[in-house]
Amino acid sequence: MTALGTDTAVLVVFGVVYLGMFLGGLPAVKIDRTGVAVLGAIALIAITGLSLEEAARAVDLPTIVLLFAFMVVSAQMRLGGFYTAVTRAVAGRPMPRAALLAALLGVAAVLSAVFSNDVVCLAMTPVVARICLQRGLRPVPFLVGLACAANIGSAATLIGNPQNMLIGSVMELSFGDYLAAAWPPVLASLVLLWLWLAAGPGARAAAAPQPAAAGAEAGDPPFDALQSAKGLLVAAVLFGVFLFTPWPREVAALVGAGVLLLSRRLHSSQVMGFVDWPLLLLFIGLFIVNHALAQSGLAGEAVAALRAQGVVLSEPGTLLVLGVLLSNAVSNVPAVMLLLPHLGDAGAQGGTLLALASTFAGNLLLVGSIANLIVADLAQKAGVPFGWREHAAIGVPVTLLSLGVLWGWMRLVS
């Protein structure tokens, strides 16, 4: 195949892969995002003659290891019933609607900053839906708020979500410096989310009478104080290591995961069963696909053409807009993978801006983040379905407000 033919084939495969990211897969052949990424990587290895060694080097191993390790930590907390127990303890207290909203949003945000926002939503959604029905409160604002708070809270640290782990690893960002820069816009965004839900349009609308589903608690894991304490201890130690030592984050996290896998009560297969293997494969596939495009020179040419037109990807305004648009077009992880190689001299501030913008953008649309879809799916199973309109009524204004806060904060500190 000629060089032109190879470049054309690479571009076609790349386009199909990212079309799959936009559509959530290729439904006609029943392939999800992970399948599209893996098949795209296989196709490009065959087309370009990329050796398996070079393909392996294209994968950012520290990111994969860090992701895996924190999936193990989150699995430990979920199997120990910690998320459910905390949600019940908070929601079970007698308090008015606004205070209950604040408590649940705060719990979701804090847990998501340390553990996976997807897992937090998976554990909290059924409990929140049940509490709202029992109290006669409209569940939808609470449930959409839960997803939004989990997304916003996960932006506070470099371990809160996969795209932040990727940015922190590739750009070698300081954990403490990122936390110091991120928490003010995160906190402000959470306050704005609470204000919108507590006092915004529809906040006082009465709930339709809906009895809680019988047996809804059957799937809740029982609380195990020992296993939860073990997971919390490992998470606390890792947080301290990240903040106060120069040790590689991925190595420390892997050691922590190893400690949790050594258990007399939880079988390793149980813990491993909660590892999101498809997400890890998605990362690996996209690393290879993006590497093949970079090797072809097409990505560099496109960036140079944009620069000639005055569009510089590393500039804060451009990075913010592209981060938001791409995150809602192809999801935030693929969006970050596309943008990271072209940040140039954006530095730590550019990495921080991309991490916050791509995560905040996940609240804009129902399909903007996996956390949103998890909440919507579990809400439907709990008998309180909502669609993109109900989500957009909260997600759109909250996202615009949070992005405004982010832009103002970055301008203030720059």
N, C-alpha and C positions, 0 to 999 in steps of 0.2 A: 504494500500500500504506500502511495506517495505521501510526502510530508503534509501536503494540502488535504489529502483524503483522510489522513490520521487526525489532523486537527479538526476537520469537519465532524468526524465520528466522535471525537472527544466532546465537542460542543453539543452534539445531539444527545449523547448519553447524559452529559451534565444537565441539559435542559429537561430531559425526562425525569431524572432523579429529583430535581427541584420542583418540577410539576407535581411529582408524587408527594413531596413535602407540603405543597400548597393544598392538594386535594385530600391529604391524609392517607394516601396510598393510591393504588391503581385498581379501582373496584372491578373493572371488567375482567381482571385476571385474579382477583381476590388476594392482592398483595398489599400489606400495610406499609407504613413509612420505613420500618426496619427492613422489610424485605426489599423495598425499592433501593435503599442505600446499599445493602449487601450485594444485590444483583448488579447494581451500577458499578460497584467496586470490582466485581468479578469481570464484568464486560470491559472495563478500562484496563485491567491487568492484561487481558487477552489482546485488546486492540493496540495498546502502546508497547507491549513487550516488557512492561514493568516487572522486574524480578520480585520474588516473594520477599527477599531481604529488604529491598527498597520500599516495598509496600508496608512492611512491618515498621521501617524507620519513619514512615509518614505518620504513623499513629503516635500521638502524644501519650506515652505510657504513664507518666505521672498523673495525668487527668483521669485515665481509666482506672488506675489503682485507687486514687482518692475517691472516685465515684463508688467503686466497689466497696471500699472500706466503710464509707458512711451509709451505704445500703445495709450493710451488716449491723451497724450500730442502730439504725432505724428499725430494722427487723427485731432486734433485741427488745427495744422499747415497746414495739407493737405486741410482740408475743407476751411481754410482761404485763400487758393491759394498762400501761401507764397513760397513754393518750386518752383512752376512754375514761379512766378513773379521774384524771384531772378535769376533763370536760364535765363529768357528772358532779364533781365536788363544787365547781364554780357555778354551774347552771342550777344546781339544787338549792342554792341559797335564796332566801326571799329578798328580792330586790326589784325595783321598777324596771320598765322596759329599757330605758336609756342606760341604766347602770349594767343591766344584763348584757346589752350590746357591747358596752365598753369592755366588760370582763372577758367575753368570748372572743372579741377581736384581738384583745391583748394576748390572751393565751395562744390563739392561732399564730399570731405574729412572732411571739417569742419562741415557741416550739419550732416554727419554720425556719428561724434564723440559725438554729443549731442542727435540726434534723431535716429530713426531706419534706418540702411543702406538700408534695403529692401524698405521702404517707400520712401526714397530719390531717389532710382533708379526708382521706379514706377512713380514718379512725373517728374523726369528730362529726362528720356529716350525719350519720344515723342518730347519734345522741342529740345533736342540736335540733334536728327535725322533730324528734320525739318530745323534747322539752317544750318546744314552741307549741306543738299540738296540745300537750297536757295543760299548758298555761293559757290557751286560747289566743296566742299571738300569731300574726301572719308569719309563716316560716320562710317565705321567699327572700325578704330583705335580710334575714339572719343568714340564710344559706349562701346567697350571693356575697354578702359581706364577709362570710367565712372564707370563701375562695379569694376575694380581693385582699383580705388581711394576710392570708397565707402567702400570696404572691408578693405583697409589699414587704412583709416581714422577712421573707427569704432573701431580699436584696440587701439586708443589713450586713451580711458577712460573706466571705468568700467560700463558705461551705453550705450556704442556704439552698442552692439550686445548682443544676448541672452547668448552666452557662456561666455562672460566677466561678465555679471550680475551674472551668476551662480558661476563662480570662485570667484568673489568678495564677494558674500554672504556666500558661504560655507567656504572659507578660511579667511573670515573677514579681507580682505585687506583694507588698508587705501586708500581712494580715491585720496588724494593729493600725497602720496608716489608712487602710481601706475602711476599717470599722469606724475610725474617727471621722472620715469624710462622708460615710454613708448614713450614719445614724440620724443626723439632723433632718435630711429630706425624708427618710423613712418614717421617723416619728411624726413629722408634720403631715405626711400623707395619710398616716393612720388616723390622726386627729380629724382631718378633713373627711375621711371615709366615715368615721363615727358621726360627725356633724350632719353629713348628708343622710345617713340612715336614721339618725335620731330626730332630726328636725326638718329634713328636706321634704319634697313633694311625696305625698302618700304615706308619710311616717305615722300618721294617726288613723289611717284607714283600719276599719274593723276586720278581724279575721273571720273567714267563712268557717262555720262549724265543721270540723273534720276530726273524727275520733282517731286516736293513735292505733296503728295496726297491731293486732294481737300477735304476741310472740316476737315483737320487733327486736327484743334484746337477746334473742337466741344466739346470734352470731358474734356478740360482744365477747372478747377474750377476758377471762377472769383476771383480776388484779393480783399480781405476784410481786410483793414488796421486795423480795430478795433480788429477783431478776431485774426489776426496774431500778433498784439501787445500784446494781452492778453496771447497768447501761449508763446511768447518770454519772457514776464515778468515772467511767472511761471517757465519756463525753467531756466532763469537766477537766480531766487531766489533759485531754487533747487540746481543748480550748486554751489552757494555760501554756502548753507547749507551743502552740501557734503564736500566742501573743508575746511570750517572753524568751523564746529560744530560737536559734537559727536552724534548728533541725528541719530537714525536708518534711513538708506537711504530709506528703503521700506515704513516706516511710513510717512516720509516727502513727498515722491513721491505720496503716496496715497492721502494725503491731497491736494497736487497740482492737482491731477486728479479730486478730488472732486470739487475744485474751478472751474475748466474748465467745468465740467458737469453742473454747475449752470449758465445757459445762457438764455437770453431772445430771442436770434436769432438762435442759433443752438440747435435743439432738441436732447435730450440725445440719442434717438434711432439712429440718424445720426452718432453721435460720436461712439457709441457702435458698429455700423455696420462696422467700420474700425478696431475694435479690432480683432487680429488674434487668434480667439478662438481655431482653430485646433492646433496652436503652443503651446498654454497653455495646451491643452489635451495631446499633444505629451510629454511635460515635465512631466506631472503627471504620464502618463503611464510608461515612462522610469524610473522615480524614483522608482516606485513599482517593475518593472522588475529587476532592478539592486539590490534593497534591497533583493528580494527573492533569487537572486544568492549569495549575500553576506551571507545571513542567512544559506544557504546550506553549506558554508565553501569551496565551489569549487573555488571561486575567490581567497581566501587566499592561498589555496594549489597551485594554478597556479602561483601566485606571488612568493611564497616561492621556487617553483621549478625553476623559472627564476633566483631568487637571488642565488640559489645554483650553477647556471651556470655562475654567474658573471654579470647577467643582473639586474641592480637595477633601478626600474622605476623612482625613485626620482632624479637620477643623470641627470645633464643638457643635456648631449649628448643623452642619451637614451630618455629622455622626449621630446627633440626636434624632433628626428626621429620618435618616436611613435606618437607624436601629429600630424605631417605632414601626415604620412601614414594613420592613422586611420581617420583623418579629410577628406581625399579623398576617403576612403573606405566606411565609414558609415555616413559621414557629421560631421561637427565640434561639434554640440551640443551632439549627442550620444557619440562621441569620448571623449569629456571632461567629460561626466558623467561616462564613463568607467575608465578613468585615475584618476579622483579626489580622490577616496577613498584610492588610493595606493601611494599617494605622500609622505607619511611618514613625514620625517623631512625636506622636500624641502623648506618649509617656503615661505615667500613673494616672494623671487626671483624665486622659482619654479612656483608659481602661475602666476607671471608676464610672465615668459617664456612660459608657457602653453597657456596663453591668447593670446599672440602675435603670437606664432607659429601656433596655430590652426586657427587663423584668417587670417594670411598671406597665409597659405596653401590653403585657399579657392579660391585663384586666379590661382592655378595650372591648374585645369581642368574646363571645362564648367559646369560640374555637381558638382563642389566643393563647391558652395554656392548658396543659393536661390537668392541672388542678381544677380548673373551671369545669371541664368535662367530667371529672370524677364526681364532683359535687352534684352536677346535673343528673348524672346517671343514678347515683345513690338516692337523690331526692325523689326521683321518679319511683324507685323501688319502695320508698317510704310513703308513697301516696301523695306527694306534694310536687308534682312535675312543674318545671318552668322551662321556657324556651329562650331563644336569642333576644326577643323583645324585652322580656322581663330582666334579663341580664344586662342588656344595653342601657336600660333606664337608670341603672346604677353604675355599671361599668364605664360607660362613655364619660359622664361628667367627672367621676372619680379619677379616671385616667388622665383626663385633660388637666384637672386640678393638680394631680401629683406631678405631671410632667412640667407644669408651670412652676411648681415649687422647686423641682430639680433644676430647671434652667436658671431660675433666680439664684439658687444656692451656688451653683457652679460659677455663675458670673461674679457672685460676691466673693468667693474664695480664690478666684483666679488672679 
